[in-house]
Amino acid sequence: MQLLAAAGALLGGSELALRLVSIAASAGCLLSLWLCSRRLVGAAAAGWSVLVLLTAPELQRRAPELLSDLPSLGLLFLVIWVLVRELERDGDPSRGLLLAAPLAAAAFYVRYGSALALAVVALCAAPIWWQEIVRAWRWIAATAALFAILMVPHLIHSLTDTGSALGIMRNARAVAGRRYLGEGLLYHLGELPKEPGGHCCVALSSCSVSCGVPCT
């Protein structure tokens, strides 16, 4: 987050400069969504996915704010894009799979809450592409090892500040005020589709999904 703010400071440090950086990061998130959705469900559905998110009141309200949510979400979309590109390519996955590691690490460093989303992505990818993962186990292991190496600075920082390698994560969980495991997931499920969906959903009378799934 300091790096994001630093970009605004280099542009003059005014409120406008900081908001422009946030808007640029939000636009990058939409681009990442389009790339990811196009790879998963095709260009047409990807276009509708971007329109749904673009017209969502929450995004319009948060896009100019210097928050970590949208930048980290954009990085998560890129992680999925790399995984799908490599695991569904003709032939075995290549060294391009390694790119998922720095993208995943960046998503985590921008927002610690991305850890849960990254775990969900890994858990979903395992049963879908298990055959490709078995064939490419060396690249999978190398990607996991690279991600672990990129986590070392965080673990050292956490150990220095809190006395525990997981101390910062525990503090972040405490700040969130979670009452029970899975509360955040249930909250977001309860908000679908009334809050995240954009105004363009009105034109899709039979569509109640705003996550990149082709509308029927």
Secondary structure, 3 states (H helix, E strand, C coil): CHHHHHHHHHCCCCHHHHHHHHHHHHHHHHHHHHHHHHHHHCHHHHHHHHHHHHCCHHHHHHCCCCCCHHHHHHHHHHHHHHHHHHHCCCCCCCHHHHHHHHHHHHHHHHCCCHHHHHHHHHHHHHHHCHHHHHHCHHHHHHHHHHHHHHHHHHHHHHHHHHCCCCHHHHHHHHHHCCCCCCHHHHHHHHHCCCCCCCHHHHHCCCCCCCCCCCCC
